[in-house]
Structure formats: C-alpha cells, structure tokens
C-alpha cells in the first residue's frame, strides 16, 4: 500500500453482532431509546447509543461495564476516543 492511498485495512471483530444489530434495528429499539431517554449535550456519545451498545454486549458476551468500551472498540461500535465513556460515572 502506498502512503498516498485513501484505503487502509483495519481489524474488526464481528461475530454475531450483525444479527443482533439487525434485530435491534427491526424492533426500533434505538428510536424508542432516543424518544424516551433525555439527551445531555455534554455527552461524548448519546445515551441512546450507549444503551444500544450495552444491550448488544448483554446479549452477546456480558462484559462488565468497565470493560465494555474495550469490548465495543474492536467491533467498530465506538472509536478509541469514546471507548472510555463506559464507566460507573456514566
């Protein structure tokens, strides 16, 4: 790959996530959460999205909250900058 190439290869662990995500989308769970959970403009990641990621984690692997960012990052659910938002202060 040349240094000027716009393409890069990145590792993403997928597993059963696309199936779970499709069910979440079909049921409209993110829309329900968006409608019923208050949004705080100071949040790095909207609460509805954080809850959706937590739901995926609960269904698939049940990592504890403090490890959820590290779980979500290789699956492409959050960026490295936002992986630290999953903690007990949230």
TALIN-V552919 format. One record per residue. N is the residue number from 0. RES is the residue in one small letter. OMEGA is omega in whole degrees, -180 to 180 (none if undefined). D_LAST is the distance of its C-alpha to the last C-alpha in Angstrom with 1 decimal. Layout:
n=[N;N]
res=[RES;RES]
omega=[OMEGA;OMEGA]
d_last=[D_LAST;D_LAST]
//
This chain:
n=[0;1;2;3;4;5;6;7;8;9;10;11;12;13;14;15;16;17;18;19;20;21;22;23;24;25;26;27;28;29;30;31;32;33;34;35;36;37;38;39;40;41;42;43;44;45;46;47;48;49;50;51;52;53;54;55;56;57;58;59;60;61;62;63;64;65;66;67;68;69;70;71;72;73;74;75;76;77;78;79;80;81;82;83;84;85;86;87;88;89]
res=[x;x;x;x;x;x;x;x;x;x;x;x;x;x;x;x;x;x;x;x;x;x;x;x;x;x;x;x;x;x;x;x;x;x;x;x;x;x;x;x;x;x;x;x;x;x;x;x;x;x;x;x;x;x;x;x;x;x;x;x;x;x;x;x;x;x;x;x;x;x;x;x;x;x;x;x;x;x;x;x;x;x;x;x;x;x;x;x;x;x]
omega=[179;-177;-179;-177;179;-177;174;180;177;-179;177;177;-173;-178;-178;-177;180;179;180;-180;179;178;177;178;-178;178;179;-176;179;178;178;179;179;-178;-171;-179;-179;178;176;-176;179;-178;175;-180;-179;-177;-179;179;178;178;177;178;178;177;177;179;180;-179;-171;-171;178;173;176;-175;-177;177;-174;178;177;176;-175;-175;-179;178;177;-179;177;176;180;179;-175;-177;-177;-178;-179;178;-175;175;-179;none]
d_last=[40.5;41.5;39.3;39.8;38.6;35.7;34.8;32.8;32.1;28.6;27.8;25.5;25.2;25.6;26.8;26.4;23.5;25.8;27.1;23.8;22.7;26.0;25.6;22.2;23.9;27.0;25.3;23.4;20.1;18.1;20.4;19.8;16.0;16.6;19.1;17.2;13.5;13.2;12.5;11.3;13.5;11.4;9.0;10.4;10.4;11.0;9.0;12.4;12.7;9.5;10.8;14.2;13.5;12.1;15.3;17.4;16.2;16.9;20.3;21.4;20.4;17.8;16.1;13.6;9.9;10.6;13.5;12.3;12.2;15.7;16.7;15.9;17.4;21.0;20.9;20.4;17.2;15.3;17.0;17.0;15.3;12.2;12.2;10.1;6.8;6.6;5.7;5.4;3.8;0.0]
//
